[in-house]
Amino acid sequence: MTHLLFAEGKFLEVISVNFWQMIISILNLVILYLILKKFLFKPVKKTLADRRAQVDDLYGSAEAAKSEAETARDEYTAKLGNADESARQIVSDATKRANERADEIVGGAKEEAERLRHRADEEIAQERKKALNEVKNEISDISVEIAEKVVGREIREEDHREMIDQFIRDLEDGDRV
Amino acid sequence: MRTTEPTKTEYKDAPVSLRDRVLTRLWFVLMLLPLVGGMLLNLFLTPPSEGITVTGAQIYFTVSLPFENLPAPIRDLPITESQVNSALVLLFLLFFCLFLTQGMRARGKSARQVLAEFIVEKVEGFVSSTMGEGYAGFPPFICAILMLSAFSSLLSLLGLYAPTSDINVVGGWAILVFLMITRYKLKAGFGSYVKGFLEPIPVLAPFNVLSEFSTPISMAFRHYGNVMSGGVIATLVYAGLAGLSTAVFGWLPGFLGDIPFFQIGIPAVLSIYFDLFSGCLQAFIFAMLTMLYISLAAPEKEST
């Protein structure tokens, strides 16, 4: 293949110093320095700074959220303590009220029972009195009858009834004594 | 009751815009164009070499500056492969940077962005660990040296002439570094700069001056020599392998005897050392020496 275009087909010596080529080389290095500074380091550093700012910001908001959560936790702990206290209060109040009510009920029941017993006693006493009176009448009737039969004649009932009653009263007195 | 809603700040990057996507592809294509163009240029402009020739860069054309009274070496500016390939590397790196940083975002995780951040952070760490603090402007410069040197040397992987095997190119960088070293030395004052040459005894002044100027020369020749010798050895090995192939397989009938079988594969191993390893290593060494010389030249920071 023949060399084309403007190539002269000439080569530099292996070591050949040329002033202008060195200048060009220096310029190339400076240009690359500027390119890297502007197109690589600047955007990368900006990105890193952005990221750092974001991370700092996130850390800040995380700290804030954490302290807020801690405050809320303390608040709720305190509230929970109060709730325990009031629950105990409620329970003890209820217990006290229940005890009072129970005492009241038991007291009422006792009173009622006492009243009932009293009435029963009274009734019993009345019944007894009634029974005694009946027995007394009976006895006096029987006595009169017996006496009629024994004596064989009519006795004046009024006289004798008086006498028998006296007798029974004596008996009763004797019983009581 | 407190009902403060926590302040919600959403950090969401905007979706990748169409403009970003188009530009990314554009930069990518433009990034590859210089390389393809360089290979085409090389294909059409380089005459086939006969035998073993070790030469410098090919001269495409020569510009004669319109100053008749200047001596010829200064008047003539030969535009060679070095200049053209350097320009190609510059173009490549320009679009490479644009490609990497197009549409960067604070939460981006694309490979391009990661690579861009990696490069920047590594170079900054490299500079600050070698030079210490107070050289904030240096990372782009060191990065420029590293990239220009490394990619110039790596051009030989594409079969192009590596600009770093031209003493003028590397010499220019070394001169620039030398100027910076001198500038930092002059920061302490001209008197102490001159006094520095008279130490430890004034008799040694010529040697001190000599060693001062040997710094850029040694830097340039170290880099240039390594890359160029790699090219020379590659040429020699190619020629040697061609001869060996002819000697071993020459008896094969027809065109089979002309195929240089030994040239397949074996040069690739050498290329890994001379082009990849040596090229990157020399770039690293040049950048390292630049930083060391400059930080040594800088006056001791006391109050600033």
Boltz contact constraints between the chains, C-beta under 6 A:
constraints:
  - contact:
      token1: [A, 3]
      token2: [B, 45]
      max_distance: 6.0
  - contact:
      token1: [A, 3]
      token2: [B, 47]
      max_distance: 6.0
  - contact:
      token1: [A, 4]
      token2: [B, 44]
      max_distance: 6.0
  - contact:
      token1: [A, 6]
      token2: [B, 61]
      max_distance: 6.0
  - contact:
      token1: [A, 7]
      token2: [B, 45]
      max_distance: 6.0
  - contact:
      token1: [A, 7]
      token2: [B, 60]
      max_distance: 6.0
  - contact:
      token1: [A, 8]
      token2: [B, 59]
      max_distance: 6.0
  - contact:
      token1: [A, 9]
      token2: [B, 47]
      max_distance: 6.0
  - contact:
      token1: [A, 10]
      token2: [B, 59]
      max_distance: 6.0
  - contact:
      token1: [A, 11]
      token2: [B, 55]
      max_distance: 6.0
  - contact:
      token1: [A, 11]
      token2: [B, 56]
      max_distance: 6.0
  - contact:
      token1: [A, 11]
      token2: [B, 58]
      max_distance: 6.0
  - contact:
      token1: [A, 12]
      token2: [B, 56]
      max_distance: 6.0
  - contact:
      token1: [A, 12]
      token2: [B, 57]
      max_distance: 6.0
  - contact:
      token1: [A, 12]
      token2: [B, 80]
      max_distance: 6.0
  - contact:
      token1: [A, 13]
      token2: [B, 56]
      max_distance: 6.0
  - contact:
      token1: [A, 14]
      token2: [B, 56]
      max_distance: 6.0
  - contact:
      token1: [A, 15]
      token2: [B, 167]
      max_distance: 6.0
  - contact:
      token1: [A, 16]
      token2: [B, 56]
      max_distance: 6.0
  - contact:
      token1: [A, 18]
      token2: [B, 168]
      max_distance: 6.0
  - contact:
      token1: [A, 19]
      token2: [B, 74]
      max_distance: 6.0
  - contact:
      token1: [A, 20]
      token2: [B, 77]
      max_distance: 6.0
  - contact:
      token1: [A, 21]
      token2: [B, 168]
      max_distance: 6.0
  - contact:
      token1: [A, 22]
      token2: [B, 168]
      max_distance: 6.0
  - contact:
      token1: [A, 22]
      token2: [B, 171]
      max_distance: 6.0
  - contact:
      token1: [A, 22]
      token2: [B, 172]
      max_distance: 6.0
  - contact:
      token1: [A, 24]
      token2: [B, 83]
      max_distance: 6.0
  - contact:
      token1: [A, 25]
      token2: [B, 169]
      max_distance: 6.0
  - contact:
      token1: [A, 25]
      token2: [B, 172]
      max_distance: 6.0
  - contact:
      token1: [A, 26]
      token2: [B, 172]
      max_distance: 6.0
  - contact:
      token1: [A, 26]
      token2: [B, 176]
      max_distance: 6.0
  - contact:
      token1: [A, 28]
      token2: [B, 86]
      max_distance: 6.0
  - contact:
      token1: [A, 28]
      token2: [B, 90]
      max_distance: 6.0
  - contact:
      token1: [A, 29]
      token2: [B, 144]
      max_distance: 6.0
  - contact:
      token1: [A, 29]
      token2: [B, 173]
      max_distance: 6.0
  - contact:
      token1: [A, 29]
      token2: [B, 176]
      max_distance: 6.0
  - contact:
      token1: [A, 32]
      token2: [B, 90]
      max_distance: 6.0
  - contact:
      token1: [A, 32]
      token2: [B, 144]
      max_distance: 6.0
  - contact:
      token1: [A, 32]
      token2: [B, 148]
      max_distance: 6.0
  - contact:
      token1: [A, 33]
      token2: [B, 140]
      max_distance: 6.0
  - contact:
      token1: [A, 33]
      token2: [B, 141]
      max_distance: 6.0
  - contact:
      token1: [A, 33]
      token2: [B, 144]
      max_distance: 6.0
  - contact:
      token1: [A, 35]
      token2: [B, 94]
      max_distance: 6.0
  - contact:
      token1: [A, 36]
      token2: [B, 140]
      max_distance: 6.0
  - contact:
      token1: [A, 36]
      token2: [B, 143]
      max_distance: 6.0
  - contact:
      token1: [A, 36]
      token2: [B, 144]
      max_distance: 6.0
  - contact:
      token1: [A, 37]
      token2: [B, 140]
      max_distance: 6.0
  - contact:
      token1: [A, 39]
      token2: [B, 97]
      max_distance: 6.0
  - contact:
      token1: [A, 39]
      token2: [B, 98]
      max_distance: 6.0
  - contact:
      token1: [A, 40]
      token2: [B, 97]
      max_distance: 6.0
  - contact:
      token1: [A, 41]
      token2: [B, 120]
      max_distance: 6.0
  - contact:
      token1: [A, 41]
      token2: [B, 140]
      max_distance: 6.0
  - contact:
      token1: [A, 43]
      token2: [B, 101]
      max_distance: 6.0
  - contact:
      token1: [A, 43]
      token2: [B, 104]
      max_distance: 6.0
  - contact:
      token1: [A, 44]
      token2: [B, 116]
      max_distance: 6.0
  - contact:
      token1: [A, 44]
      token2: [B, 117]
      max_distance: 6.0
  - contact:
      token1: [A, 44]
      token2: [B, 120]
      max_distance: 6.0
  - contact:
      token1: [A, 47]
      token2: [B, 104]
      max_distance: 6.0
  - contact:
      token1: [A, 50]
      token2: [B, 106]
      max_distance: 6.0
  - contact:
      token1: [A, 51]
      token2: [B, 106]
      max_distance: 6.0
  - contact:
      token1: [A, 54]
      token2: [B, 11]
      max_distance: 6.0
  - contact:
      token1: [A, 54]
      token2: [B, 106]
      max_distance: 6.0
  - contact:
      token1: [A, 65]
      token2: [B, 6]
      max_distance: 6.0
